[in-house]
Amino acid sequence: MGIDDVRARLELLRIEHRDLDSAIGSLADVSAADQLQLARLKKRKLRLRDEIAVLEDQLIPDIIA
């Protein structure tokens, strides 16, 4: 996977992460929110955050101190 591929994937993940954040906020505002659906969205958002962190680490060169 080249740097451009990593950057493109990273951008897609960030967009999905933001969309999930909005969906979670909207669902949480509803008093009769489906707690199972809310939990699934939050779990997906955490997995995205972890994948974003891995991809960001790939873009940052290792620095030997």
C-alpha positions in Angstrom: 0.0 0.0 0.0 1.6 3.3 -1.1 1.5 6.6 0.7 -1.2 7.9 -1.6 -3.3 4.8 -0.9 -2.9 5.3 2.8 -3.8 8.9 2.7 -6.9 8.1 0.6 -8.0 5.4 3.0 -7.3 7.7 6.0 -9.6 10.4 4.5 -12.4 7.9 3.9 -12.1 6.6 7.5 -12.1 10.2 8.9 -15.3 11.0 7.0 -17.0 7.8 8.2 -15.8 8.6 11.8 -17.4 12.0 11.6 -20.6 10.6 10.1 -20.8 8.1 12.9 -20.3 10.8 15.4 -23.2 12.7 14.0 -25.4 9.6 13.9 -24.5 8.7 17.5 -25.4 12.3 18.6 -28.7 12.2 16.8 -29.6 8.7 18.1 -28.6 9.7 21.6 -30.9 12.7 21.5 -34.0 10.5 20.9 -35.4 9.4 24.3 -36.5 6.0 22.9 -33.1 5.4 21.4 -32.2 1.8 20.5 -29.4 1.2 23.0 -28.1 -1.8 21.1 -27.8 0.2 17.9 -26.1 3.0 19.8 -23.6 0.6 21.3 -22.9 -0.9 17.9 -22.3 2.6 16.4 -20.0 3.5 19.3 -18.0 0.3 18.9 -17.6 0.9 15.1 -16.5 4.4 15.8 -13.8 3.1 18.2 -12.6 0.6 15.6 -12.3 3.4 13.0 -10.3 5.5 15.5 -7.9 2.6 16.0 -7.5 2.1 12.2 -7.0 5.8 11.7 -4.2 5.8 14.3 -2.5 2.8 12.6 -2.6 4.5 9.2 -1.4 7.8 10.6 1.5 6.0 12.2 2.4 4.6 8.7 2.6 8.1 7.3 5.0 9.3 10.1 8.5 8.1 9.5 10.2 6.4 12.4 12.7 8.7 14.2 15.6 7.0 15.8 16.6 9.1 18.9 
